[in-house]
Amino acid sequence: ASNGPVWRNTPRVCEDYWSEFRHCKSFWNRFHHYYAFGAAPSCQQWKEDYNNCVEWEKNRSATEALQTSERKRVAEQTKFTPLWKLRQGPPKDWHLPLNHGKPEDS
Amino acid sequence: QPSPKQEEDYGYDLFPERNAPKKYKKGSIGESLFTFSHKCQVMLQFAMETSPYAKLLLSAMKSSGCKVFKDRHFSCEDCDGTVSGGFDAASSQIVLCQNNIHQQAHMNRVVTHELIHAFDHCRAHVDWFSNLRHLACSEIRAANLSGDCAFQNEAARFNFGLEKHHQECVRGRALRSILAVRNIGREEAAKIVDEVFDTCFNDHAPFGRIPHGKKDAKFACRDYENRDRYYANI
């Protein structure tokens, strides 16, 4: 968008929220969730997010509710302290050629 | 050439072709007739092109500056015992055990599992050789996120269990992987796995979720492709 007020995009395309909701409620997902966590998944948030997404696109409202929900998801994924120090760049030898022609040491 | 003791200390004895000349010259007729090299290459290519797990990891690694080149970063070799693959941090190569991987689904899982190690190597200072907690962490992540512990794979191993069996499986496989490549006692290894389990079980990078199957992996791929828009708008 170049003219007029710049509206923010929804974090995800609204159909993505709906497909996540459907997938969450599917038999296999519920089965695997129980297998992994011993409890049923909670899917209602995806449905709420879908409704808020549609609101956002139609009336530019409900932006805060959807953003809060997504920030909570991000927090869920980062709620641990990593064991290792993250790199600033890739390992220096990642792209180095292999030493196929290396002479044998005796 | 590492000494025989060093080889055993780091599990290199499972991969006899790593530090010794290959039995059949690469590309030779002997190689195609007497090894599974060609089949391994074909299955690897298919995995890289079609598995959503592998595609996401390759994409994430490329973004981190570790673009993966099939001929440089993968090596199909004959291995000892029943091991399916390994990640050699010293050469930045993933080893695929061509004599032990015979089905595409298995290849997909091994490629995913080893790419998770490569991904960890790429994004973090993982001390593979002297820090057992780091090793355990990457093994927990690989068992958790590669589908190694999916219900159908465990059932095929006759490991039946339902509630939270996934977590038991992850613990068990991480333990086995450590014991296979390091000379330490089972109790000590189990203690290390326990210490780091919660942290590492909850680290789902780059998937953002535990992918229980292809659909989860596809959604994870979709999220990854969409990440710029996502983070700009929350």
Contacts between the chains, C-beta under 8 A, distances in Angstrom:
chain1	res1	chain2	res2	distance
A	8	B	232	7.8
A	8	B	233	5.1
A	9	B	229	5.8
A	9	B	232	7.5
A	9	B	233	5.2
A	10	B	233	6.5
A	11	B	229	7.0
A	11	B	230	4.9
A	11	B	233	4.5
A	11	B	234	5.1
A	12	B	223	7.9
A	12	B	226	6.4
A	12	B	229	7.8
A	12	B	230	6.5
A	13	B	226	7.8
A	16	B	222	6.9
A	16	B	226	7.8
A	19	B	219	7.6
A	20	B	219	6.7
A	23	B	215	6.1
A	23	B	216	7.8
A	23	B	219	6.8
A	28	B	212	7.7
A	28	B	213	6.7
A	28	B	215	8.0
A	29	B	212	6.9
A	29	B	215	7.8
A	29	B	216	7.8
A	31	B	151	7.3
A	32	B	150	7.5
A	32	B	151	6.6
A	32	B	166	7.9
A	32	B	212	3.6
A	32	B	213	6.8
A	33	B	212	7.5
A	34	B	162	7.0
A	34	B	163	6.6
A	35	B	151	5.2
A	35	B	162	6.1
A	35	B	163	7.4
A	35	B	164	7.6
A	35	B	165	5.9
A	35	B	166	5.3
A	35	B	212	7.9
A	36	B	164	7.0
A	36	B	166	3.9
A	36	B	167	7.0
A	36	B	210	6.2
A	36	B	212	6.9
A	37	B	164	6.6
A	37	B	166	7.9
A	38	B	163	4.3
A	38	B	164	4.2
A	67	B	233	7.5
A	67	B	234	5.1
A	70	B	230	7.5
A	70	B	234	4.4
A	71	B	234	5.6
A	74	B	234	7.0
A	77	B	204	6.3
A	77	B	208	5.9
A	79	B	202	6.8
A	80	B	198	7.1
A	80	B	199	4.6
A	80	B	202	4.7
A	80	B	203	6.3
A	81	B	199	6.7
A	82	B	124	7.3
A	82	B	199	7.3
A	82	B	203	6.8
A	83	B	133	6.1
A	83	B	134	6.4
A	83	B	137	5.0
A	83	B	196	6.1
A	83	B	199	5.9
A	83	B	200	6.9
A	84	B	120	7.8
A	84	B	124	4.3
A	84	B	125	5.8
A	84	B	126	5.5
A	84	B	127	7.7
A	84	B	134	5.8
A	84	B	137	7.3
A	85	B	124	6.5
A	85	B	125	4.8
A	86	B	123	6.1
A	86	B	124	5.2
A	86	B	125	7.8
A	87	B	122	7.4
A	87	B	123	5.9
A	87	B	124	5.9
A	87	B	125	6.0
A	89	B	65	5.9
A	90	B	64	6.1
A	90	B	65	3.6
A	90	B	66	4.7
A	90	B	122	5.7
A	91	B	66	7.5
A	91	B	92	6.8
A	91	B	121	6.5
A	91	B	122	6.7
A	93	B	92	6.0
A	94	B	65	7.6
A	94	B	66	5.1
A	94	B	92	5.0
A	94	B	122	6.9
A	95	B	67	8.0
A	95	B	72	7.8
A	96	B	92	7.8
A	97	B	72	7.5
A	98	B	72	7.0
A	98	B	91	6.0
A	98	B	93	7.3
A	104	B	1	7.2
A	105	B	1	5.2
